[in-house]
């Protein structure tokens, strides 16, 4: 919704001027308006491939339902100085016309029927084709919250409310439930099930068949009020077949060895192996092992670290 400046006052009345500006990001090539629309009428039911428009309700009121492929929202237009911007590929439906409503639209191009998408199924199909992330034809992806350049491979299932960042790689046979967030550049190898309550930050690597848990006292048909939370902080790597128990935070750039059973929090830069997992050393952001002398370590990649009160910090 754009609020246009109204010039004038109650004495003289008001004036709104429309011209190419920050608020109107296109050259106005056409103006059209509707009037005498019966109150029960519904109009629109289409999207435009290229056309941009701003819709004004000059008299009366209307409602406009918009859907951009991710979010649906109903806007109510009641003021002549308010404009609803309808960008490209926004499905819109106008309804609840008040008596005597006058709707004016400014448009970025002349009328071209070939720019219309009037069939909703076709609109959804075109949206899917234009997506900037890849979904293998044999994956089931119910979420729309998926970042650019992410790839989701076959036989994976992503639930509706899962949030996945940009440039992630979700390999074959991965399940991601609803209350799950993945940051950017996350790799999830095959055979991983990420349950509700698991939050994974940027640049994390989850090896094949890593096993997560979200219930401390599992009993069939008995459900906790809330699932336990597990946080994997940025840059951490988890080796194949490791098991991560719940209510656990794995620190930044930590490494969990293959087959490890992680039973408690892991601090930043720690290397943890075994069952139950034990700290056997520390690694650099680049992954190489750090050798400490007098609580100081310098990696061959030039990063430097300090150990204080049992924790490792990057200097
Ligand atoms: P349409 O855009 O479908 O209107 P609404 O969404 O309000 O129902 O157009 C209705 C008819 O008017 C359609 O046959 C095309 C025609 N038309 C033009 O000839 N020129 C125009 O600039 C517009 C907007 C529509």
py3Dmol code that shows the C-alpha trace and the ligand (Angstrom):
import py3Dmol

protein = """\
ATOM      1  CA  UNK A   1       0.000   0.000   0.000  1.00  0.00           C
ATOM      2  CA  UNK A   2       1.427   3.383  -0.941  1.00  0.00           C
ATOM      3  CA  UNK A   3       0.292   6.564   0.756  1.00  0.00           C
ATOM      4  CA  UNK A   4       0.348   9.390  -1.772  1.00  0.00           C
ATOM      5  CA  UNK A   5       0.711  12.988  -0.683  1.00  0.00           C
ATOM      6  CA  UNK A   6      -2.571  14.891  -0.787  1.00  0.00           C
ATOM      7  CA  UNK A   7      -2.153  18.595  -1.359  1.00  0.00           C
ATOM      8  CA  UNK A   8      -4.769  21.017  -0.096  1.00  0.00           C
ATOM      9  CA  UNK A   9      -7.056  21.479   2.870  1.00  0.00           C
ATOM     10  CA  UNK A  10     -10.661  21.201   3.931  1.00  0.00           C
ATOM     11  CA  UNK A  11     -11.397  24.705   2.571  1.00  0.00           C
ATOM     12  CA  UNK A  12     -10.243  24.039  -0.993  1.00  0.00           C
ATOM     13  CA  UNK A  13     -10.276  20.259  -1.172  1.00  0.00           C
ATOM     14  CA  UNK A  14      -7.413  17.972  -2.126  1.00  0.00           C
ATOM     15  CA  UNK A  15      -5.191  17.132  -5.078  1.00  0.00           C
ATOM     16  CA  UNK A  16      -3.007  14.067  -5.664  1.00  0.00           C
ATOM     17  CA  UNK A  17      -0.496  14.130  -8.546  1.00  0.00           C
ATOM     18  CA  UNK A  18       0.721  10.895 -10.121  1.00  0.00           C
ATOM     19  CA  UNK A  19       3.921  10.841 -12.146  1.00  0.00           C
ATOM     20  CA  UNK A  20       6.988   8.631 -12.420  1.00  0.00           C
ATOM     21  CA  UNK A  21       8.664   8.883  -9.006  1.00  0.00           C
ATOM     22  CA  UNK A  22      10.116   6.741  -6.247  1.00  0.00           C
ATOM     23  CA  UNK A  23       6.582   5.683  -5.399  1.00  0.00           C
ATOM     24  CA  UNK A  24       5.635   4.909  -8.998  1.00  0.00           C
ATOM     25  CA  UNK A  25       8.606   2.935 -10.336  1.00  0.00           C
ATOM     26  CA  UNK A  26       7.316   2.713 -13.919  1.00  0.00           C
ATOM     27  CA  UNK A  27       6.391   4.936 -16.840  1.00  0.00           C
ATOM     28  CA  UNK A  28       2.605   5.305 -16.861  1.00  0.00           C
ATOM     29  CA  UNK A  29       1.447   4.075 -20.266  1.00  0.00           C
ATOM     30  CA  UNK A  30      -2.230   3.466 -19.521  1.00  0.00           C
ATOM     31  CA  UNK A  31      -4.953   4.533 -17.133  1.00  0.00           C
ATOM     32  CA  UNK A  32      -8.237   2.633 -16.838  1.00  0.00           C
ATOM     33  CA  UNK A  33     -11.083   2.680 -14.403  1.00  0.00           C
ATOM     34  CA  UNK A  34     -14.166   0.755 -13.401  1.00  0.00           C
ATOM     35  CA  UNK A  35     -17.447   2.224 -12.121  1.00  0.00           C
ATOM     36  CA  UNK A  36     -21.017   1.037 -11.744  1.00  0.00           C
ATOM     37  CA  UNK A  37     -19.698  -2.310 -10.472  1.00  0.00           C
ATOM     38  CA  UNK A  38     -22.488  -4.127  -8.595  1.00  0.00           C
ATOM     39  CA  UNK A  39     -21.727  -4.841  -4.940  1.00  0.00           C
ATOM     40  CA  UNK A  40     -21.817  -8.603  -5.418  1.00  0.00           C
ATOM     41  CA  UNK A  41     -19.423  -8.536  -8.388  1.00  0.00           C
ATOM     42  CA  UNK A  42     -15.977 -10.074  -8.231  1.00  0.00           C
ATOM     43  CA  UNK A  43     -13.326  -9.017 -10.716  1.00  0.00           C
ATOM     44  CA  UNK A  44      -9.690  -9.669 -11.400  1.00  0.00           C
ATOM     45  CA  UNK A  45      -8.856 -13.371 -10.960  1.00  0.00           C
ATOM     46  CA  UNK A  46      -5.655 -13.027 -12.912  1.00  0.00           C
ATOM     47  CA  UNK A  47      -1.964 -12.160 -12.671  1.00  0.00           C
ATOM     48  CA  UNK A  48       0.248 -10.345 -15.155  1.00  0.00           C
ATOM     49  CA  UNK A  49       3.535 -11.678 -16.484  1.00  0.00           C
ATOM     50  CA  UNK A  50       5.212  -8.281 -16.910  1.00  0.00           C
ATOM     51  CA  UNK A  51       2.681  -5.538 -16.181  1.00  0.00           C
ATOM     52  CA  UNK A  52       3.032  -3.418 -13.046  1.00  0.00           C
ATOM     53  CA  UNK A  53       0.021  -1.487 -11.804  1.00  0.00           C
ATOM     54  CA  UNK A  54      -1.161   0.729  -8.967  1.00  0.00           C
ATOM     55  CA  UNK A  55      -4.803   0.540  -8.038  1.00  0.00           C
ATOM     56  CA  UNK A  56      -6.694   3.452  -6.464  1.00  0.00           C
ATOM     57  CA  UNK A  57     -10.141   3.520  -4.976  1.00  0.00           C
ATOM     58  CA  UNK A  58     -11.215   7.072  -5.851  1.00  0.00           C
ATOM     59  CA  UNK A  59     -14.678   6.702  -4.383  1.00  0.00           C
ATOM     60  CA  UNK A  60     -16.177   4.168  -1.987  1.00  0.00           C
ATOM     61  CA  UNK A  61     -14.222   1.098  -0.983  1.00  0.00           C
ATOM     62  CA  UNK A  62     -13.148  -2.343  -2.216  1.00  0.00           C
ATOM     63  CA  UNK A  63     -11.169  -5.306  -1.008  1.00  0.00           C
ATOM     64  CA  UNK A  64      -8.359  -6.845  -3.002  1.00  0.00           C
ATOM     65  CA  UNK A  65      -6.998 -10.306  -2.238  1.00  0.00           C
ATOM     66  CA  UNK A  66      -3.392 -10.698  -3.407  1.00  0.00           C
ATOM     67  CA  UNK A  67      -1.177 -13.756  -3.604  1.00  0.00           C
ATOM     68  CA  UNK A  68       2.448 -13.602  -4.739  1.00  0.00           C
ATOM     69  CA  UNK A  69       3.269 -17.300  -4.528  1.00  0.00           C
ATOM     70  CA  UNK A  70       4.270 -17.094  -0.874  1.00  0.00           C
ATOM     71  CA  UNK A  71       1.851 -14.884   0.989  1.00  0.00           C
ATOM     72  CA  UNK A  72      -1.846 -14.164   0.675  1.00  0.00           C
ATOM     73  CA  UNK A  73      -3.168 -10.862   2.006  1.00  0.00           C
ATOM     74  CA  UNK A  74      -6.433  -8.949   1.733  1.00  0.00           C
ATOM     75  CA  UNK A  75      -6.131  -5.172   1.377  1.00  0.00           C
ATOM     76  CA  UNK A  76      -9.033  -2.793   1.936  1.00  0.00           C
ATOM     77  CA  UNK A  77      -8.913   0.394  -0.082  1.00  0.00           C
ATOM     78  CA  UNK A  78     -10.959   3.257   1.297  1.00  0.00           C
ATOM     79  CA  UNK A  79      -9.011   6.459   0.614  1.00  0.00           C
ATOM     80  CA  UNK A  80      -8.425   8.137  -2.760  1.00  0.00           C
ATOM     81  CA  UNK A  81      -4.810   8.939  -1.893  1.00  0.00           C
ATOM     82  CA  UNK A  82      -3.891   5.302  -1.153  1.00  0.00           C
ATOM     83  CA  UNK A  83      -2.523   3.108  -3.932  1.00  0.00           C
ATOM     84  CA  UNK A  84      -2.116  -0.668  -3.947  1.00  0.00           C
ATOM     85  CA  UNK A  85       0.968  -1.676  -5.937  1.00  0.00           C
ATOM     86  CA  UNK A  86       0.388  -4.861  -7.922  1.00  0.00           C
ATOM     87  CA  UNK A  87       3.763  -6.079  -9.156  1.00  0.00           C
ATOM     88  CA  UNK A  88       4.375  -8.751 -11.753  1.00  0.00           C
ATOM     89  CA  UNK A  89       3.029 -12.249 -11.060  1.00  0.00           C
ATOM     90  CA  UNK A  90       0.656 -11.189  -8.278  1.00  0.00           C
ATOM     91  CA  UNK A  91      -2.651 -13.046  -8.448  1.00  0.00           C
ATOM     92  CA  UNK A  92      -5.389 -10.568  -7.480  1.00  0.00           C
ATOM     93  CA  UNK A  93      -9.118 -10.719  -6.881  1.00  0.00           C
ATOM     94  CA  UNK A  94     -11.340  -7.680  -6.248  1.00  0.00           C
ATOM     95  CA  UNK A  95     -14.543  -8.031  -4.225  1.00  0.00           C
ATOM     96  CA  UNK A  96     -16.806  -6.269  -1.706  1.00  0.00           C
ATOM     97  CA  UNK A  97     -17.278  -3.277  -4.006  1.00  0.00           C
ATOM     98  CA  UNK A  98     -19.172  -0.555  -2.169  1.00  0.00           C
ATOM     99  CA  UNK A  99     -22.041   1.181  -3.903  1.00  0.00           C
ATOM    100  CA  UNK A 100     -20.701   3.888  -6.239  1.00  0.00           C
ATOM    101  CA  UNK A 101     -17.121   2.663  -6.035  1.00  0.00           C
ATOM    102  CA  UNK A 102     -14.744   4.067  -8.637  1.00  0.00           C
ATOM    103  CA  UNK A 103     -11.502   2.163  -9.110  1.00  0.00           C
ATOM    104  CA  UNK A 104      -8.721   3.701 -11.162  1.00  0.00           C
ATOM    105  CA  UNK A 105      -5.594   1.815 -12.219  1.00  0.00           C
ATOM    106  CA  UNK A 106      -2.345   3.217 -13.602  1.00  0.00           C
ATOM    107  CA  UNK A 107      -0.370   0.671 -15.602  1.00  0.00           C
ATOM    108  CA  UNK A 108       3.166   0.288 -16.963  1.00  0.00           C
ATOM    109  CA  UNK A 109       2.053  -0.857 -20.422  1.00  0.00           C
ATOM    110  CA  UNK A 110      -0.764  -0.700 -22.922  1.00  0.00           C
ATOM    111  CA  UNK A 111      -3.395  -3.452 -22.864  1.00  0.00           C
ATOM    112  CA  UNK A 112      -1.994  -6.796 -24.026  1.00  0.00           C
ATOM    113  CA  UNK A 113      -4.133  -9.882 -23.521  1.00  0.00           C
ATOM    114  CA  UNK A 114      -1.032 -12.094 -23.909  1.00  0.00           C
ATOM    115  CA  UNK A 115       0.377 -10.611 -20.679  1.00  0.00           C
ATOM    116  CA  UNK A 116      -2.554 -12.028 -18.669  1.00  0.00           C
ATOM    117  CA  UNK A 117      -2.521 -15.355 -16.804  1.00  0.00           C
ATOM    118  CA  UNK A 118      -6.200 -16.011 -16.224  1.00  0.00           C
ATOM    119  CA  UNK A 119      -6.014 -19.647 -15.135  1.00  0.00           C
ATOM    120  CA  UNK A 120      -4.978 -20.207 -11.500  1.00  0.00           C
ATOM    121  CA  UNK A 121      -3.469 -23.666 -12.144  1.00  0.00           C
ATOM    122  CA  UNK A 122      -1.384 -22.216 -14.962  1.00  0.00           C
ATOM    123  CA  UNK A 123      -0.291 -19.357 -12.657  1.00  0.00           C
ATOM    124  CA  UNK A 124       0.930 -21.861 -10.015  1.00  0.00           C
ATOM    125  CA  UNK A 125       2.706 -23.859 -12.737  1.00  0.00           C
ATOM    126  CA  UNK A 126       4.524 -20.753 -14.026  1.00  0.00           C
ATOM    127  CA  UNK A 127       5.477 -19.765 -10.453  1.00  0.00           C
ATOM    128  CA  UNK A 128       7.013 -23.194  -9.925  1.00  0.00           C
ATOM    129  CA  UNK A 129       8.938 -22.990 -13.190  1.00  0.00           C
ATOM    130  CA  UNK A 130      10.275 -19.538 -12.211  1.00  0.00           C
ATOM    131  CA  UNK A 131      11.402 -20.617  -8.742  1.00  0.00           C
ATOM    132  CA  UNK A 132      14.972 -19.699  -7.967  1.00  0.00           C
ATOM    133  CA  UNK A 133      15.656 -22.932  -6.110  1.00  0.00           C
ATOM    134  CA  UNK A 134      15.729 -26.485  -7.430  1.00  0.00           C
ATOM    135  CA  UNK A 135      13.375 -29.269  -6.387  1.00  0.00           C
ATOM    136  CA  UNK A 136      13.916 -32.713  -7.879  1.00  0.00           C
ATOM    137  CA  UNK A 137      10.745 -34.049  -9.479  1.00  0.00           C
ATOM    138  CA  UNK A 138      10.692 -36.926  -6.987  1.00  0.00           C
ATOM    139  CA  UNK A 139      10.929 -34.713  -3.863  1.00  0.00           C
ATOM    140  CA  UNK A 140       7.872 -33.590  -1.870  1.00  0.00           C
ATOM    141  CA  UNK A 141       8.298 -29.953  -0.895  1.00  0.00           C
ATOM    142  CA  UNK A 142       5.346 -28.432   0.989  1.00  0.00           C
ATOM    143  CA  UNK A 143       7.248 -25.356   2.207  1.00  0.00           C
ATOM    144  CA  UNK A 144       7.534 -22.102   0.269  1.00  0.00           C
ATOM    145  CA  UNK A 145      10.166 -20.762   2.656  1.00  0.00           C
ATOM    146  CA  UNK A 146      13.152 -21.912   0.656  1.00  0.00           C
ATOM    147  CA  UNK A 147      16.058 -19.652  -0.221  1.00  0.00           C
ATOM    148  CA  UNK A 148      17.596 -18.944  -3.581  1.00  0.00           C
ATOM    149  CA  UNK A 149      19.948 -21.521  -5.153  1.00  0.00           C
ATOM    150  CA  UNK A 150      19.018 -24.262  -2.657  1.00  0.00           C
ATOM    151  CA  UNK A 151      18.795 -27.783  -4.118  1.00  0.00           C
ATOM    152  CA  UNK A 152      16.437 -30.456  -2.797  1.00  0.00           C
ATOM    153  CA  UNK A 153      16.989 -33.925  -4.214  1.00  0.00           C
ATOM    154  CA  UNK A 154      14.708 -36.905  -4.796  1.00  0.00           C
ATOM    155  CA  UNK A 155      12.783 -38.778  -2.100  1.00  0.00           C
ATOM    156  CA  UNK A 156      13.184 -35.932   0.374  1.00  0.00           C
ATOM    157  CA  UNK A 157      10.156 -34.475   2.135  1.00  0.00           C
ATOM    158  CA  UNK A 158      10.102 -30.899   3.439  1.00  0.00           C
ATOM    159  CA  UNK A 159       7.087 -30.043   5.634  1.00  0.00           C
ATOM    160  CA  UNK A 160       5.018 -26.901   5.111  1.00  0.00           C
ATOM    161  CA  UNK A 161       6.449 -24.634   7.830  1.00  0.00           C
ATOM    162  CA  UNK A 162      10.112 -25.602   7.557  1.00  0.00           C
ATOM    163  CA  UNK A 163      12.390 -22.660   6.770  1.00  0.00           C
ATOM    164  CA  UNK A 164      15.434 -23.330   4.605  1.00  0.00           C
ATOM    165  CA  UNK A 165      17.999 -20.653   3.735  1.00  0.00           C
ATOM    166  CA  UNK A 166      19.902 -19.914   0.546  1.00  0.00           C
ATOM    167  CA  UNK A 167      22.347 -22.164  -1.268  1.00  0.00           C
ATOM    168  CA  UNK A 168      21.658 -25.275   0.838  1.00  0.00           C
ATOM    169  CA  UNK A 169      22.048 -28.810  -0.483  1.00  0.00           C
ATOM    170  CA  UNK A 170      19.484 -31.284   0.784  1.00  0.00           C
ATOM    171  CA  UNK A 171      20.540 -34.686  -0.540  1.00  0.00           C
ATOM    172  CA  UNK A 172      18.295 -37.695  -1.270  1.00  0.00           C
ATOM    173  CA  UNK A 173      16.160 -39.270   1.467  1.00  0.00           C
ATOM    174  CA  UNK A 174      16.002 -36.374   3.916  1.00  0.00           C
ATOM    175  CA  UNK A 175      12.966 -35.538   6.073  1.00  0.00           C
ATOM    176  CA  UNK A 176      12.553 -32.019   7.454  1.00  0.00           C
ATOM    177  CA  UNK A 177       9.622 -31.411   9.836  1.00  0.00           C
ATOM    178  CA  UNK A 178       7.768 -28.139  10.495  1.00  0.00           C
ATOM    179  CA  UNK A 179       9.510 -26.466  13.438  1.00  0.00           C
ATOM    180  CA  UNK A 180      12.916 -26.591  11.799  1.00  0.00           C
ATOM    181  CA  UNK A 181      15.145 -23.787  10.545  1.00  0.00           C
ATOM    182  CA  UNK A 182      18.189 -24.185   8.344  1.00  0.00           C
ATOM    183  CA  UNK A 183      20.439 -21.174   7.693  1.00  0.00           C
ATOM    184  CA  UNK A 184      22.319 -20.479   4.458  1.00  0.00           C
ATOM    185  CA  UNK A 185      24.929 -22.807   2.868  1.00  0.00           C
ATOM    186  CA  UNK A 186      23.865 -25.833   4.920  1.00  0.00           C
ATOM    187  CA  UNK A 187      24.667 -29.331   3.598  1.00  0.00           C
ATOM    188  CA  UNK A 188      22.433 -32.208   4.677  1.00  0.00           C
ATOM    189  CA  UNK A 189      23.655 -35.563   3.339  1.00  0.00           C
ATOM    190  CA  UNK A 190      21.361 -38.524   2.692  1.00  0.00           C
ATOM    191  CA  UNK A 191      19.383 -40.410   5.308  1.00  0.00           C
ATOM    192  CA  UNK A 192      18.955 -37.570   7.801  1.00  0.00           C
ATOM    193  CA  UNK A 193      15.658 -36.880   9.626  1.00  0.00           C
ATOM    194  CA  UNK A 194      15.422 -33.405  11.124  1.00  0.00           C
ATOM    195  CA  UNK A 195      12.591 -33.351  13.652  1.00  0.00           C
ATOM    196  CA  UNK A 196      10.610 -30.452  15.167  1.00  0.00           C
ATOM    197  CA  UNK A 197      12.764 -28.338  17.498  1.00  0.00           C
ATOM    198  CA  UNK A 198      16.041 -28.616  15.612  1.00  0.00           C
ATOM    199  CA  UNK A 199      17.669 -25.365  14.489  1.00  0.00           C
ATOM    200  CA  UNK A 200      20.676 -25.364  12.211  1.00  0.00           C
ATOM    201  CA  UNK A 201      22.686 -22.209  11.540  1.00  0.00           C
ATOM    202  CA  UNK A 202      24.664 -21.114   8.457  1.00  0.00           C
ATOM    203  CA  UNK A 203      27.428 -23.252   6.906  1.00  0.00           C
ATOM    204  CA  UNK A 204      26.701 -26.381   8.941  1.00  0.00           C
ATOM    205  CA  UNK A 205      27.557 -29.807   7.485  1.00  0.00           C
ATOM    206  CA  UNK A 206      25.348 -32.744   8.509  1.00  0.00           C
ATOM    207  CA  UNK A 207      26.919 -36.019   7.375  1.00  0.00           C
ATOM    208  CA  UNK A 208      25.036 -39.056   6.060  1.00  0.00           C
ATOM    209  CA  UNK A 209      22.655 -40.818   8.460  1.00  0.00           C
ATOM    210  CA  UNK A 210      23.245 -38.392  11.330  1.00  0.00           C
ATOM    211  CA  UNK A 211      20.517 -39.081  13.865  1.00  0.00           C
ATOM    212  CA  UNK A 212      18.637 -36.382  15.792  1.00  0.00           C
ATOM    213  CA  UNK A 213      16.313 -36.776  18.783  1.00  0.00           C
ATOM    214  CA  UNK A 214      13.681 -34.372  20.144  1.00  0.00           C
ATOM    215  CA  UNK A 215      12.104 -36.173  23.107  1.00  0.00           C
ATOM    216  CA  UNK A 216      14.041 -36.915  26.319  1.00  0.00           C
ATOM    217  CA  UNK A 217      11.543 -39.443  27.661  1.00  0.00           C
ATOM    218  CA  UNK A 218      10.161 -41.183  24.585  1.00  0.00           C
ATOM    219  CA  UNK A 219       7.101 -43.350  25.136  1.00  0.00           C
ATOM    220  CA  UNK A 220       4.822 -44.525  22.375  1.00  0.00           C
ATOM    221  CA  UNK A 221       1.631 -42.425  22.185  1.00  0.00           C
ATOM    222  CA  UNK A 222       2.790 -40.056  24.936  1.00  0.00           C
ATOM    223  CA  UNK A 223       3.790 -36.658  23.660  1.00  0.00           C
ATOM    224  CA  UNK A 224       5.764 -33.938  25.448  1.00  0.00           C
ATOM    225  CA  UNK A 225       4.094 -30.515  25.761  1.00  0.00           C
ATOM    226  CA  UNK A 226       6.922 -29.115  23.724  1.00  0.00           C
ATOM    227  CA  UNK A 227       9.700 -30.894  21.894  1.00  0.00           C
ATOM    228  CA  UNK A 228      13.235 -30.384  23.206  1.00  0.00           C
ATOM    229  CA  UNK A 229      15.421 -28.006  21.258  1.00  0.00           C
ATOM    230  CA  UNK A 230      18.731 -28.678  19.613  1.00  0.00           C
ATOM    231  CA  UNK A 231      20.860 -25.916  18.112  1.00  0.00           C
ATOM    232  CA  UNK A 232      23.745 -26.514  15.751  1.00  0.00           C
ATOM    233  CA  UNK A 233      25.699 -23.280  15.528  1.00  0.00           C
ATOM    234  CA  UNK A 234      27.277 -21.839  12.417  1.00  0.00           C
ATOM    235  CA  UNK A 235      30.117 -23.657  10.748  1.00  0.00           C
ATOM    236  CA  UNK A 236      29.824 -26.878  12.812  1.00  0.00           C
ATOM    237  CA  UNK A 237      30.312 -30.256  11.089  1.00  0.00           C
ATOM    238  CA  UNK A 238      28.723 -33.518  12.172  1.00  0.00           C
ATOM    239  CA  UNK A 239      30.287 -36.758  10.923  1.00  0.00           C
ATOM    240  CA  UNK A 240      28.274 -39.626   9.488  1.00  0.00           C
ATOM    241  CA  UNK A 241      26.124 -41.740  11.782  1.00  0.00           C
ATOM    242  CA  UNK A 242      26.634 -39.477  14.798  1.00  0.00           C
ATOM    243  CA  UNK A 243      23.693 -39.331  17.201  1.00  0.00           C
ATOM    244  CA  UNK A 244      22.809 -35.959  18.690  1.00  0.00           C
ATOM    245  CA  UNK A 245      20.646 -36.221  21.816  1.00  0.00           C
ATOM    246  CA  UNK A 246      18.274 -33.330  22.547  1.00  0.00           C
ATOM    247  CA  UNK A 247      18.379 -30.088  24.592  1.00  0.00           C
ATOM    248  CA  UNK A 248      21.884 -29.710  23.249  1.00  0.00           C
ATOM    249  CA  UNK A 249      23.794 -26.870  21.645  1.00  0.00           C
ATOM    250  CA  UNK A 250      26.720 -27.666  19.397  1.00  0.00           C
ATOM    251  CA  UNK A 251      29.032 -24.644  19.279  1.00  0.00           C
ATOM    252  CA  UNK A 252      30.383 -22.737  16.303  1.00  0.00           C
ATOM    253  CA  UNK A 253      32.860 -24.618  14.095  1.00  0.00           C
ATOM    254  CA  UNK A 254      32.790 -27.670  16.385  1.00  0.00           C
ATOM    255  CA  UNK A 255      33.456 -31.062  14.772  1.00  0.00           C
ATOM    256  CA  UNK A 256      31.617 -34.209  15.816  1.00  0.00           C
ATOM    257  CA  UNK A 257      33.413 -37.382  14.736  1.00  0.00           C
ATOM    258  CA  UNK A 258      31.664 -40.145  12.791  1.00  0.00           C
ATOM    259  CA  UNK A 259      29.526 -42.381  14.995  1.00  0.00           C
ATOM    260  CA  UNK A 260      29.829 -40.127  18.062  1.00  0.00           C
ATOM    261  CA  UNK A 261      26.958 -40.016  20.554  1.00  0.00           C
ATOM    262  CA  UNK A 262      26.670 -36.416  21.733  1.00  0.00           C
ATOM    263  CA  UNK A 263      25.094 -36.363  25.200  1.00  0.00           C
ATOM    264  CA  UNK A 264      25.860 -32.807  26.313  1.00  0.00           C
ATOM    265  CA  UNK A 265      26.641 -29.334  24.968  1.00  0.00           C
ATOM    266  CA  UNK A 266      29.682 -28.965  22.743  1.00  0.00           C
ATOM    267  CA  UNK A 267      31.623 -25.709  22.947  1.00  0.00           C
ATOM    268  CA  UNK A 268      32.883 -23.616  20.025  1.00  0.00           C
ATOM    269  CA  UNK A 269      35.806 -25.203  18.114  1.00  0.00           C
ATOM    270  CA  UNK A 270      35.742 -28.475  20.114  1.00  0.00           C
ATOM    271  CA  UNK A 271      36.359 -31.849  18.445  1.00  0.00           C
ATOM    272  CA  UNK A 272      34.175 -34.499  20.092  1.00  0.00           C
ATOM    273  CA  UNK A 273      34.338 -38.256  19.418  1.00  0.00           C
ATOM    274  CA  UNK A 274      33.190 -41.536  20.974  1.00  0.00           C
ATOM    275  CA  UNK A 275      30.244 -42.814  22.991  1.00  0.00           C
ATOM    276  CA  UNK A 276      29.535 -40.875  25.119  1.00  0.00           C
ATOM    277  CA  UNK A 277      31.203 -38.079  23.164  1.00  0.00           C
ATOM    278  CA  UNK A 278      34.401 -36.688  24.701  1.00  0.00           C
ATOM    279  CA  UNK A 279      36.466 -33.657  23.739  1.00  0.00           C
ATOM    280  CA  UNK A 280      39.719 -34.770  22.145  1.00  0.00           C
ATOM    281  CA  UNK A 281      40.924 -31.403  20.894  1.00  0.00           C
ATOM    282  CA  UNK A 282      40.047 -28.236  19.021  1.00  0.00           C
ATOM    283  CA  UNK A 283      39.901 -27.220  15.398  1.00  0.00           C
ATOM    284  CA  UNK A 284      40.221 -24.027  13.434  1.00  0.00           C
ATOM    285  CA  UNK A 285      37.441 -22.425  11.375  1.00  0.00           C
ATOM    286  CA  UNK A 286      39.204 -24.023   8.380  1.00  0.00           C
ATOM    287  CA  UNK A 287      38.863 -27.477   9.990  1.00  0.00           C
ATOM    288  CA  UNK A 288      42.554 -28.154  10.792  1.00  0.00           C
ATOM    289  CA  UNK A 289      43.464 -29.327  14.281  1.00  0.00           C
ATOM    290  CA  UNK A 290      44.808 -26.613  16.612  1.00  0.00           C
ATOM    291  CA  UNK A 291      47.902 -27.166  18.713  1.00  0.00           C
ATOM    292  CA  UNK A 292      47.950 -24.997  21.836  1.00  0.00           C
ATOM    293  CA  UNK A 293      51.092 -23.786  23.543  1.00  0.00           C
ATOM    294  CA  UNK A 294      50.638 -21.585  26.624  1.00  0.00           C
ATOM    295  CA  UNK A 295      46.926 -21.420  25.776  1.00  0.00           C
ATOM    296  CA  UNK A 296      47.630 -19.871  22.370  1.00  0.00           C
ATOM    297  CA  UNK A 297      47.347 -21.510  18.952  1.00  0.00           C
ATOM    298  CA  UNK A 298      48.084 -20.314  15.420  1.00  0.00           C
ATOM    299  CA  UNK A 299      46.724 -22.285  12.467  1.00  0.00           C
ATOM    300  CA  UNK A 300      48.642 -22.595   9.192  1.00  0.00           C
ATOM    301  CA  UNK A 301      45.738 -20.598   7.664  1.00  0.00           C
ATOM    302  CA  UNK A 302      46.834 -17.692   9.926  1.00  0.00           C
ATOM    303  CA  UNK A 303      43.799 -17.702  12.250  1.00  0.00           C
ATOM    304  CA  UNK A 304      44.816 -17.339  15.896  1.00  0.00           C
ATOM    305  CA  UNK A 305      43.091 -18.653  19.010  1.00  0.00           C
ATOM    306  CA  UNK A 306      43.245 -18.325  22.776  1.00  0.00           C
ATOM    307  CA  UNK A 307      42.087 -20.787  25.437  1.00  0.00           C
ATOM    308  CA  UNK A 308      40.544 -19.237  28.560  1.00  0.00           C
ATOM    309  CA  UNK A 309      38.541 -20.948  31.336  1.00  0.00           C
ATOM    310  CA  UNK A 310      38.272 -24.122  29.254  1.00  0.00           C
ATOM    311  CA  UNK A 311      36.892 -22.308  26.212  1.00  0.00           C
ATOM    312  CA  UNK A 312      38.536 -21.473  22.908  1.00  0.00           C
ATOM    313  CA  UNK A 313      38.156 -18.007  21.383  1.00  0.00           C
ATOM    314  CA  UNK A 314      39.295 -16.694  18.035  1.00  0.00           C
ATOM    315  CA  UNK A 315      41.547 -13.658  18.466  1.00  0.00           C
TER     316      UNK A 315
END
"""
ligand_1 = """\
25
LIG
P -9.942 -7.380 -17.100
O -8.552 -6.863 -16.998
O -10.149 -8.852 -17.075
O -10.810 -6.678 -15.962
P -11.175 -7.117 -14.453
O -9.997 -7.796 -13.915
O -11.468 -5.840 -13.753
O -12.381 -7.996 -14.546
O -10.593 -6.786 -18.404
C -11.974 -6.895 -18.705
C -12.185 -6.711 -20.222
O -11.786 -5.409 -20.645
C -11.368 -7.690 -21.019
O -12.169 -8.182 -22.075
C -10.246 -6.875 -21.621
C -10.783 -5.474 -21.645
N -9.755 -4.465 -21.400
C -9.258 -3.653 -22.432
O -9.657 -3.775 -23.601
N -8.302 -2.720 -22.141
C -7.813 -2.539 -20.884
O -6.932 -1.677 -20.667
C -8.318 -3.391 -19.839
C -7.802 -3.289 -18.432
C -9.282 -4.340 -20.144
"""
view = py3Dmol.view(width=600, height=400)
view.addModel(protein, "pdb")
view.setStyle({"model": 0}, {"cartoon": {"style": "trace"}})
view.addModel(ligand_1, "xyz")
view.setStyle({"model": 1}, {"stick": {}})
view.zoomTo()
view.show()
